[in-house]
Amino acid sequence: MTSSHSRPDWLRTHTCGELREANVGQSVVLNGWVDARRDHGGIYFVDLRDRYGITQVTLTPEQSDALPFSTEFVLGVHGKVVQRENPNPDRPTGLIEVRTERIEVLSPSPTPPIDIIDNLDAAVDTRLRYRYLDLRRGPLQRNLIHRSKFIASIRRAFEDQEFIEVETPVLTRATPEGARDYLVPSRVHPGQFYALPQSPQIFKQILMVAGYDRYFQVARCFRDEDLRADRQPEFTQLDMEMSFVHEEDVFAVWEGVMGRAFRENMGLELPQTFPRMRWEEAMDRFGSDKPDTRFGMELVDLAEWVPTCEFRVFQGALEAGGRVMAIRVPGGGSSVSRGQLKSLESAAKDLGAKGLAWWKPGEEGGAAGPVAKFMDGAVGEELLALTAVDGATTDGDLLLFGADAERIVWRVLGDLRLRLARQLDLLPPATGDGAQWNFLWVTHFPMFEFDEAAGRYFSSHHPFTCPEDETLGGDEPDVSKLVSRAYDLVLNGWELGSGSIRIHRQDVQARVFELLGIDASEQQLKFGFLLEALSYGAPPHGGFAVGLDRLVALTLGLDSIRDVVAFPKTTSAADLMCGAPSRVAPDQLAEVHVAPAGKALERDGSA
């Protein structure tokens, strides 16, 4: 059966980025938006734009007068390709133009509230309110095209390694031990709720039990948490799981996948194997579990040196079971001012430190800093030798000290290290010449972390992570000492994603739940289906998930994921374009058995 509508003659024969000298003499039809319009004394020039590029179109005054149009009108242009008298070498179509024979206005437009230009200076809220206009700009179009191609490369890499893509549910069960869930009320089950998935974690483990030993998915995930530049309430991750594997098998797959994606989309060759570093080493050297290894200034442990120093604060920290550590800032003696040091001290206090001790050796008069008087003679010389980089012991540097509980020392010096690297321009460029792509596997995270506010332990990753010691330390374990088989992939100080070898034995999984304070009845209520599945021949398995929004943003040198997401939310989780979230009519709430705030529903569902 054929359509009753004839094919319109305004349909394009070429895109606005396609025509070249080889097309000179051809009759063509272009469709696009008016990017610019210029009057050059008797001839009119129009730049016609689509996502493929821009082509210059020429009109006579009569043609222009006969059909008024302005920027962002959508046109159908019929004409002939001719050689340009004044070529534009900065444009791929710059050697040709289209001499117009006929123009149709396919859609008019008022004057846009934002300019459709690359270097737009407009408020973020305005850009998000008119996102459909913002998305016409070249940078965003290039970002989203890059994102699409990058994800396509990843997909092909997994398919070539015999992974299959399986979609897991979006409406699922609320589970504890993670961020807050987005809840969806059920109409057919009054008073009950679905949760939107924070990840496909349990389902992909069940796929391993089902025998689908190599799974992947480009998955939408949802977390109701406070937002930052690198977080959105809904996000996309590349999720995978494998059976009958060790950590190194998971690492090898991802090293190949990342290598292919960077090669195909960025023309870069990554190392075949990424470095590995245990969590404790990362914290001791960098004060961070996602260390930026593109520059030095590593933390130095001063435990053996402290007894030679008479500074009581240092000695007291060790006696209390804490740590004393330092970072040495090359040239910081002159490049870091007193005012900047005060700012660093304020930052340290905000992070939990009582203050910030520092020392500038070799200044006029000998030295400077609150601990300078304790650094005379051999004591200071020994410290300089201990903190020297590559054996150098030159003066003119700055030493910053942390003396407190171990976690506070790590947190404070790790943060100051990054602040100073930015402040002193020690970081290489994010992209282009000189850029570095320092991938790192951080492994063997603590199994549990203690939450002071809640007064109990939580899983460092999630409760399905396999412990390094499957006996879990026996009947009375010290949970603070238990180590997991979890791992993160870090790139230039950013956590790309997390994974682990999973618990595949039902008894071990039940024991981990117990250590988290989840008793047998609650285990059955919340995780009964998983425990049952693990009893039916579950294979040893492990997996990983990468946040695609963050990864793509990093490859483009962007600090925020907002410009690689088509329709992002604000930092208050609002969609300014759609006006979401919004209030819902009382009858809609009643249908799903939800009462408006401050009211109760009757048994029949009416308020």
C-alpha positions as CSV (number, residue, x, y, z in Angstrom):
1,M,0.0,0.0,0.0
2,T,1.5,3.4,-1.0
3,S,1.2,6.6,0.9
4,S,-1.4,9.1,-0.3
5,H,1.1,11.9,0.3
6,S,3.5,12.8,-2.5
7,R,7.2,13.4,-1.6
8,P,7.7,17.2,-1.1
9,D,10.3,18.8,-3.3
10,W,11.8,20.7,-0.3
11,L,13.4,17.6,1.1
12,R,17.2,18.0,1.2
13,T,19.5,16.3,-1.3
14,H,22.6,17.2,0.8
15,T,23.4,18.3,4.3
16,C,24.9,21.8,5.0
17,G,28.3,20.3,5.7
18,E,28.5,18.1,2.6
19,L,29.1,20.1,-0.5
20,R,32.6,20.5,-2.0
21,E,34.2,21.6,-5.3
22,A,33.2,18.3,-6.9
23,N,29.6,19.3,-6.6
24,V,30.0,22.6,-8.6
25,G,27.3,22.7,-11.3
26,Q,24.9,20.4,-9.5
27,S,21.3,21.4,-8.6
28,V,20.7,20.8,-4.9
29,V,18.2,21.3,-2.1
30,L,19.4,22.2,1.4
31,N,17.4,22.3,4.6
32,G,18.6,24.1,7.7
33,W,18.5,27.1,10.1
34,V,19.5,30.6,9.2
35,D,22.7,31.1,11.1
36,A,23.5,34.6,9.8
37,R,22.3,37.0,7.1
38,R,24.4,39.7,5.4
39,D,23.7,42.4,2.8
40,H,26.7,43.1,0.6
41,G,25.4,45.8,-1.7
42,G,23.0,44.2,-4.1
43,I,23.6,40.6,-3.1
44,Y,22.5,38.8,0.1
45,F,24.5,36.1,1.8
46,V,22.8,33.6,4.1
47,D,24.7,31.0,6.2
48,L,22.5,27.9,6.4
49,R,23.3,25.6,9.3
50,D,22.5,22.1,10.4
51,R,24.5,19.7,12.6
52,Y,26.8,18.7,9.8
53,G,28.0,22.2,9.1
54,I,27.3,25.6,7.4
55,T,26.9,26.4,3.7
56,Q,26.8,29.9,2.3
57,V,23.7,30.7,0.2
58,T,23.4,33.7,-2.1
59,L,20.2,35.6,-2.9
60,T,19.3,38.5,-5.1
61,P,17.5,41.5,-3.5
62,E,14.3,40.4,-5.2
63,Q,14.5,37.0,-3.7
64,S,15.2,38.4,-0.3
65,D,12.4,40.9,-0.4
66,A,9.9,38.4,-1.7
67,L,10.3,36.2,1.3
68,P,11.3,37.9,4.6
69,F,13.1,35.7,7.1
70,S,15.6,36.1,9.9
71,T,18.0,34.1,12.1
72,E,16.8,30.6,13.2
73,F,14.1,30.4,10.5
74,V,14.1,27.0,9.0
75,L,14.4,27.1,5.2
76,G,14.3,24.9,2.2
77,V,16.8,26.3,-0.3
78,H,16.8,25.2,-4.0
79,G,19.8,26.2,-6.0
80,K,23.0,25.5,-7.9
81,V,26.4,24.9,-6.5
82,V,29.0,27.4,-7.7
83,Q,32.6,28.3,-7.0
84,R,33.0,31.0,-4.3
85,E,34.8,34.2,-5.4
86,N,36.2,34.7,-1.9
87,P,36.8,31.2,-0.4
88,N,36.7,30.7,3.4
89,P,39.6,28.4,4.3
90,D,38.2,28.0,7.9
91,R,35.1,26.2,6.7
92,P,35.0,22.7,5.0
93,T,32.4,24.1,2.6
94,G,34.3,27.3,2.1
95,L,35.2,26.8,-1.6
96,I,31.6,26.7,-2.8
97,E,28.3,28.4,-2.3
98,V,24.7,27.8,-3.4
99,R,23.2,30.3,-5.8
100,T,19.5,30.3,-4.8
101,E,16.8,29.6,-7.4
102,R,13.9,29.2,-4.9
103,I,13.4,29.4,-1.1
104,E,10.7,28.0,1.1
105,V,10.2,29.0,4.8
106,L,9.6,25.7,6.5
107,S,9.2,27.2,10.0
108,P,9.5,30.8,11.3
109,S,11.2,31.8,14.5
110,P,11.0,34.8,16.9
111,T,14.3,36.4,18.0
112,P,15.9,33.7,20.2
113,P,16.5,34.6,23.9
114,I,20.1,33.3,23.6
115,D,22.6,33.6,20.7
116,I,23.3,30.4,18.8
117,I,27.0,30.9,18.9
118,D,30.0,28.9,20.1
119,N,31.2,31.3,22.8
120,L,27.9,32.0,24.5
121,D,28.0,34.1,27.6
122,A,24.6,33.4,29.2
123,A,23.4,32.3,32.6
124,V,23.2,28.6,33.1
125,D,19.5,28.8,34.1
126,T,18.7,30.6,30.8
127,R,20.5,28.0,28.8
128,L,18.7,25.2,30.6
129,R,15.3,26.9,30.3
130,Y,15.8,27.1,26.5
131,R,17.8,23.9,26.1
132,Y,16.4,23.2,22.7
133,L,18.1,26.4,21.5
134,D,21.3,25.8,23.5
135,L,21.6,22.3,21.9
136,R,21.8,24.0,18.4
137,R,25.2,25.5,19.3
138,G,28.2,23.9,17.8
139,P,30.1,22.9,21.1
140,L,27.1,21.0,22.5
141,Q,26.4,19.3,19.2
142,R,30.1,18.2,18.9
143,N,30.0,17.0,22.5
144,L,26.9,14.8,22.0
145,I,28.2,13.5,18.7
146,H,31.5,12.6,20.5
147,R,29.5,10.9,23.3
148,S,27.5,8.9,20.8
149,K,30.6,7.7,18.9
150,F,32.5,7.0,22.2
151,I,29.7,4.8,23.5
152,A,29.4,3.0,20.2
153,S,33.1,2.1,20.3
154,I,32.6,0.7,23.8
155,R,29.6,-1.3,22.7
156,R,31.5,-2.8,19.8
157,A,34.4,-3.7,22.1
158,F,32.2,-5.6,24.4
159,E,30.4,-7.4,21.6
160,D,33.7,-8.4,20.0
161,Q,34.6,-10.1,23.4
162,E,31.3,-12.1,23.3
163,F,29.4,-10.0,25.8
164,I,25.7,-9.8,25.3
165,E,23.6,-6.7,26.1
166,V,20.6,-7.4,28.4
167,E,18.1,-4.8,29.6
168,T,17.3,-5.0,33.3
169,P,14.1,-3.6,35.0
170,V,13.6,0.1,35.6
171,L,10.8,-0.5,38.1
172,T,12.3,-2.6,40.9
173,R,12.4,-3.0,44.6
174,A,13.7,-0.4,47.1
175,T,16.9,-1.7,48.8
176,P,18.9,-0.3,51.7
177,E,22.6,0.4,52.0
178,G,22.9,3.0,49.2
179,A,21.8,6.5,48.2
180,R,18.2,7.4,48.5
181,D,15.8,5.8,46.0
182,Y,13.4,7.6,43.7
183,L,10.1,5.9,44.6
184,V,7.2,5.2,42.2
185,P,3.7,4.5,43.8
186,S,1.8,1.5,42.4
187,R,-1.8,2.0,41.2
188,V,-2.7,-1.7,41.3
189,H,-1.0,-2.4,44.6
190,P,-2.3,0.3,47.0
191,G,0.3,1.6,49.5
192,Q,3.2,-0.2,47.7
193,F,6.1,1.4,45.8
194,Y,8.6,0.6,43.1
195,A,12.1,2.1,43.2
196,L,14.0,3.4,40.2
197,P,17.3,1.5,40.1
198,Q,20.5,3.1,41.5
199,S,22.3,0.4,39.4
200,P,21.4,-2.9,37.8
201,Q,23.6,-4.6,40.5
202,I,21.3,-7.4,41.8
203,F,19.9,-8.2,38.4
204,K,23.3,-8.6,36.7
205,Q,24.3,-10.9,39.5
206,I,21.2,-13.0,38.9
207,L,22.1,-13.1,35.2
208,M,25.4,-14.7,36.2
209,V,23.4,-17.3,38.2
210,A,21.3,-17.8,35.1
211,G,24.4,-18.7,33.0
212,Y,24.8,-15.5,30.9
213,D,28.5,-15.3,31.8
214,R,29.3,-12.1,29.9
215,Y,26.7,-9.3,30.2
216,F,26.8,-5.6,29.5
217,Q,24.3,-2.8,29.3
218,V,24.2,1.0,28.7
219,A,22.0,1.5,31.8
220,R,20.0,4.5,33.1
221,C,20.4,4.8,36.8
222,F,18.7,7.1,39.4
223,R,19.9,8.4,42.8
224,D,18.0,10.9,44.9
225,E,21.1,12.7,46.4
226,D,22.7,16.1,46.6
227,L,24.1,17.2,43.3
228,R,27.5,18.4,42.3
229,A,29.2,19.4,39.0
230,D,29.8,15.7,38.2
231,R,26.4,14.3,39.5
232,Q,22.9,14.2,38.1
233,P,19.8,12.6,39.6
234,E,19.6,10.4,36.5
235,F,22.8,9.2,34.8
236,T,24.1,6.7,32.3
237,Q,26.6,4.0,33.1
238,L,28.2,1.2,31.1
239,D,27.5,-1.8,33.3
240,M,29.1,-5.3,32.9
241,E,29.5,-8.6,34.7
242,M,31.5,-11.8,34.1
243,S,31.5,-15.3,35.5
244,F,34.4,-17.5,36.4
245,V,36.8,-14.6,36.7
246,H,39.5,-13.0,38.9
247,E,40.0,-9.3,39.3
248,E,42.7,-9.3,36.6
249,D,40.2,-10.7,34.0
250,V,37.9,-7.7,34.6
251,F,40.8,-5.3,34.4
252,A,42.0,-6.8,31.1
253,V,38.5,-6.4,29.5
254,W,38.2,-2.8,30.5
255,E,41.8,-1.9,29.5
256,G,41.0,-3.2,26.1
257,V,37.7,-1.4,25.9
258,M,39.2,1.9,27.0
259,G,42.1,1.4,24.6
260,R,39.8,0.9,21.7
261,A,37.5,3.8,22.6
262,F,40.4,6.3,23.0
263,R,42.1,5.1,19.8
264,E,38.9,5.2,17.6
265,N,37.6,8.5,18.9
266,M,40.7,10.5,20.1
267,G,43.6,9.0,18.1
268,L,45.4,8.1,21.3
269,E,47.1,4.9,22.3
270,L,46.7,4.0,25.9
271,P,49.0,1.6,27.8
272,Q,47.9,-2.0,27.4
273,T,47.9,-2.4,31.1
274,F,47.0,0.3,33.7
275,P,48.9,0.5,37.0
276,R,47.4,-1.1,40.1
277,M,47.6,0.4,43.6
278,R,46.0,-0.9,46.8
279,W,43.7,1.5,48.6
280,E,45.9,2.0,51.6
281,E,48.9,2.9,49.5
282,A,46.8,5.4,47.6
283,M,45.7,7.0,50.8
284,D,49.3,7.0,52.3
285,R,50.8,8.5,49.1
286,F,48.1,10.9,47.9
287,G,45.6,11.2,50.7
288,S,42.9,10.1,48.3
289,D,41.3,7.0,47.0
290,K,41.1,8.6,43.5
291,P,44.6,10.0,43.3
292,D,45.7,12.4,40.5
293,T,49.1,10.9,39.6
294,R,50.0,13.5,37.0
295,F,52.2,15.4,39.5
296,G,54.2,14.8,42.6
297,M,53.9,16.4,46.1
298,E,53.1,13.0,47.6
299,L,52.5,12.6,51.3
300,V,55.5,11.6,53.4
301,D,55.1,9.7,56.7
302,L,57.1,11.3,59.5
303,A,56.6,8.7,62.3
304,E,60.3,7.8,62.5
305,W,61.4,11.5,62.4
306,V,58.9,12.9,65.0
307,P,60.8,11.6,68.1
308,T,63.8,13.8,67.0
309,C,61.6,16.9,67.0
310,E,60.5,18.7,70.2
311,F,57.3,20.0,68.7
312,R,54.7,18.6,71.2
313,V,51.8,18.6,68.8
314,F,53.5,16.1,66.5
315,Q,54.5,13.9,69.4
316,G,51.0,14.0,70.9
317,A,49.4,13.0,67.6
318,L,51.5,9.8,67.4
319,E,50.9,9.0,71.1
320,A,47.1,9.3,70.5
321,G,47.4,6.7,67.7
322,G,47.2,9.2,64.9
323,R,49.6,10.1,62.0
324,V,52.1,12.9,61.3
325,M,52.6,13.4,57.6
326,A,53.8,16.2,55.3
327,I,53.8,17.4,51.7
328,R,56.7,19.3,50.2
329,V,55.8,22.0,47.7
330,P,58.6,22.7,45.3
331,G,59.4,26.4,45.2
332,G,56.6,27.1,47.6
333,G,58.8,29.2,49.8
334,S,58.5,32.1,47.3
335,S,55.4,31.1,45.3
336,V,53.0,30.6,48.2
337,S,52.3,33.9,50.0
338,R,51.3,34.4,53.7
339,G,47.8,35.3,52.5
340,Q,47.6,32.0,50.6
341,L,48.8,30.1,53.6
342,K,46.0,31.6,55.7
343,S,43.5,30.4,53.0
344,L,45.1,26.9,53.1
345,E,44.8,26.9,56.9
346,S,41.1,27.8,56.7
347,A,40.6,25.0,54.2
348,A,42.3,22.6,56.5
349,K,40.1,23.6,59.5
350,D,37.0,23.2,57.3
351,L,38.2,19.6,56.6
352,G,38.5,18.8,60.3
353,A,42.0,19.8,61.2
354,K,42.7,22.0,64.3
355,G,45.2,24.1,62.3
356,L,48.0,23.9,59.7
357,A,51.6,23.8,60.6
358,W,54.0,24.9,57.9
359,W,57.7,25.6,57.4
360,K,59.6,27.6,54.8
361,P,63.3,26.6,55.2
362,G,66.1,28.9,54.1
363,E,64.2,32.3,54.1
364,E,66.0,35.4,55.1
365,G,67.0,35.0,58.8
366,G,67.1,31.3,58.4
367,A,63.5,30.0,58.1
368,A,59.8,31.0,58.5
369,G,56.7,29.3,59.8
370,P,55.1,28.3,63.2
371,V,57.3,25.3,63.5
372,A,60.6,26.9,62.3
373,K,62.1,27.1,65.8
374,F,61.8,23.3,66.1
375,M,63.7,22.7,62.9
376,D,67.2,23.9,63.8
377,G,70.3,21.9,62.8
378,A,70.2,18.2,62.2
379,V,66.4,18.0,62.9
380,G,65.6,20.2,60.0
381,E,68.3,18.7,57.7
382,E,66.9,15.2,58.4
383,L,63.4,16.3,57.6
384,L,64.5,17.9,54.3
385,A,66.3,14.7,53.4
386,L,63.2,12.7,54.3
387,T,60.8,14.8,52.2
388,A,63.2,15.5,49.3
389,V,62.1,14.6,45.8
390,D,64.6,12.5,43.8
391,G,67.3,13.1,46.5
392,A,67.2,16.9,46.1
393,T,67.5,18.8,49.4
394,T,67.5,22.4,48.1
395,D,66.0,25.2,50.2
396,G,63.2,27.5,48.9
397,D,60.4,24.9,49.3
398,L,57.4,24.9,51.5
399,L,56.4,22.0,53.9
400,L,52.9,21.5,55.1
401,F,52.1,19.2,58.0
402,G,49.2,17.1,59.1
403,A,49.1,15.8,62.7
404,D,45.8,14.2,63.7
405,A,43.7,11.1,63.3
406,E,44.8,9.2,60.2
407,R,41.6,9.9,58.2
408,I,41.8,13.6,58.9
409,V,45.5,13.8,57.9
410,W,44.8,12.0,54.7
411,R,41.8,14.2,53.9
412,V,43.5,17.5,54.7
413,L,46.8,16.9,53.0
414,G,45.1,15.2,50.0
415,D,42.9,18.2,49.5
416,L,45.7,20.8,50.0
417,R,47.9,18.8,47.5
418,L,45.2,19.3,44.8
419,R,44.6,23.0,45.7
420,L,48.3,23.8,45.4
421,A,48.6,21.9,42.2
422,R,45.9,24.1,40.6
423,Q,47.2,27.2,42.3
424,L,50.8,26.7,41.1
425,D,49.8,25.5,37.7
426,L,51.3,22.1,38.1
427,L,48.6,20.2,36.2
428,P,49.0,19.4,32.5
429,P,46.3,20.6,30.1
430,A,43.1,18.6,30.2
431,T,43.2,17.9,26.4
432,G,45.3,18.5,23.4
433,D,49.1,18.7,23.3
434,G,50.7,17.9,26.7
435,A,47.6,16.2,28.1
436,Q,48.2,13.1,30.1
437,W,45.7,10.2,30.6
438,N,46.8,8.5,33.8
439,F,44.5,5.6,34.4
440,L,44.9,3.7,37.7
441,W,43.2,0.7,39.3
442,V,42.7,1.3,43.1
443,T,42.1,-2.0,44.7
444,H,41.4,-3.7,48.1
445,F,39.2,-1.1,49.6
446,P,38.1,-1.5,53.3
447,M,35.1,-3.8,53.5
448,F,33.2,-1.5,55.8
449,E,33.2,2.2,56.9
450,F,31.9,3.5,60.2
451,D,29.4,6.3,60.0
452,E,29.6,8.5,63.1
453,A,26.2,10.1,62.7
454,A,24.4,6.7,62.3
455,G,26.6,5.0,64.8
456,R,27.2,1.9,62.7
457,Y,29.1,0.4,59.8
458,F,28.1,0.6,56.2
459,S,29.5,-1.2,53.1
460,S,32.3,0.8,51.5
461,H,31.0,-0.2,48.1
462,H,27.9,-2.3,48.5
463,P,26.9,-5.4,50.6
464,F,27.4,-7.8,47.6
465,T,31.2,-7.2,47.5
466,C,33.3,-10.3,48.3
467,P,35.7,-10.0,51.2
468,E,39.4,-10.8,50.7
469,D,39.0,-13.3,53.5
470,E,35.8,-15.2,53.0
471,T,35.8,-16.4,56.6
472,L,35.2,-12.7,57.5
473,G,37.6,-13.0,60.4
474,G,35.8,-15.8,62.2
475,D,33.1,-15.5,64.8
476,E,34.1,-12.2,66.3
477,P,35.8,-10.2,63.5
478,D,37.2,-6.7,63.8
479,V,35.1,-5.3,61.0
480,S,37.3,-2.2,60.8
481,K,40.1,-4.3,59.6
482,L,38.3,-6.4,56.9
483,V,39.4,-5.8,53.3
484,S,37.3,-6.2,50.3
485,R,37.9,-7.3,46.7
486,A,36.5,-4.0,45.4
487,Y,38.3,-1.8,42.9
488,D,37.8,1.6,41.3
489,L,39.1,2.9,38.0
490,V,40.6,6.4,38.3
491,L,41.5,8.8,35.6
492,N,43.5,12.0,36.4
493,G,42.0,12.2,39.9
494,W,38.4,11.3,38.9
495,E,36.7,8.1,39.8
496,L,35.3,6.7,36.6
497,G,33.6,3.7,38.1
498,S,33.6,1.0,40.7
499,G,33.4,-2.8,40.7
500,S,34.3,-5.9,42.7
501,I,34.4,-9.6,42.8
502,R,31.0,-10.5,44.2
503,I,29.9,-12.8,46.9
504,H,28.6,-16.0,45.2
505,R,28.1,-18.1,48.3
506,Q,24.8,-17.8,50.1
507,D,26.3,-18.3,53.6
508,V,29.0,-15.6,53.1
509,Q,26.3,-13.2,51.8
510,A,24.1,-13.8,54.8
511,R,27.1,-13.3,57.1
512,V,27.9,-9.9,55.5
513,F,24.3,-8.8,56.0
514,E,24.6,-9.8,59.7
515,L,27.7,-7.7,60.1
516,L,25.7,-4.8,58.6
517,G,23.0,-5.3,61.2
518,I,20.5,-6.9,58.9
519,D,19.0,-9.9,60.7
520,A,17.7,-13.0,59.1
521,S,14.0,-11.9,58.9
522,E,15.0,-8.6,57.3
523,Q,17.4,-10.4,54.9
524,Q,14.5,-12.5,53.7
525,L,12.2,-9.5,53.4
526,K,14.6,-7.3,51.4
527,F,17.0,-9.8,49.7
528,G,15.3,-13.2,49.9
529,F,15.2,-13.6,46.1
530,L,18.9,-12.9,45.8
531,L,19.8,-15.3,48.7
532,E,17.6,-18.0,47.1
533,A,19.2,-17.5,43.7
534,L,22.7,-17.8,45.2
535,S,21.7,-21.3,46.6
536,Y,21.1,-22.6,43.0
537,G,24.7,-23.0,41.8
538,A,25.9,-19.4,41.6
539,P,29.3,-19.1,39.7
540,P,32.1,-17.0,41.0
541,H,31.7,-13.7,39.3
542,G,32.7,-10.0,39.3
543,G,31.9,-6.9,37.4
544,F,32.3,-3.2,37.0
545,A,30.4,-0.1,35.9
546,V,31.7,3.2,34.4
547,G,29.9,6.5,34.6
548,L,29.6,7.4,30.9
549,D,28.7,11.0,31.5
550,R,31.8,11.7,33.6
551,L,34.1,9.7,31.2
552,V,32.9,11.6,28.2
553,A,33.2,14.9,30.0
554,L,36.9,14.1,30.9
555,T,37.8,13.2,27.3
556,L,36.5,16.6,26.3
557,G,38.3,18.4,29.0
558,L,35.1,19.5,30.8
559,D,34.8,19.9,34.6
560,S,31.0,19.4,34.5
561,I,29.0,16.6,33.0
562,R,26.2,19.1,32.1
563,D,27.5,19.8,28.6
564,V,27.6,16.1,27.6
565,V,24.0,15.4,28.8
566,A,21.3,16.4,26.4
567,F,18.7,17.5,29.0
568,P,20.4,17.9,32.4
569,K,18.9,19.0,35.7
570,T,20.0,21.9,37.8
571,T,21.9,21.5,41.1
572,S,18.5,21.4,42.8
573,A,17.4,18.5,40.6
574,A,15.0,20.7,38.6
575,D,14.3,20.6,34.9
576,L,13.8,24.2,33.9
577,M,12.7,23.5,30.4
578,C,9.9,21.1,31.3
579,G,9.1,22.6,34.7
580,A,9.8,19.3,36.6
581,P,9.2,18.3,39.3
582,S,5.7,19.7,39.4
583,R,2.6,19.3,41.5
584,V,0.2,16.6,40.5
585,A,-3.6,16.9,40.5
586,P,-5.4,15.3,43.5
587,D,-7.3,12.8,41.3
588,Q,-4.0,11.6,39.9
589,L,-2.6,11.2,43.4
590,A,-5.7,9.3,44.5
591,E,-5.3,6.9,41.6
592,V,-1.9,5.8,42.9
593,H,-3.1,5.9,46.6
594,V,-1.0,8.9,47.6
595,A,-2.4,11.6,49.8
596,P,-1.5,15.3,49.3
597,A,0.8,16.6,52.1
598,G,-1.1,16.9,55.3
599,K,-4.1,14.8,54.3
600,A,-4.9,11.1,54.6
601,L,-6.6,8.9,52.0
602,E,-9.8,7.1,52.8
603,R,-10.0,3.3,52.3
604,D,-11.6,3.8,48.8
605,G,-8.6,6.0,47.8
606,S,-10.5,9.4,48.0
607,A,-9.0,12.2,50.1
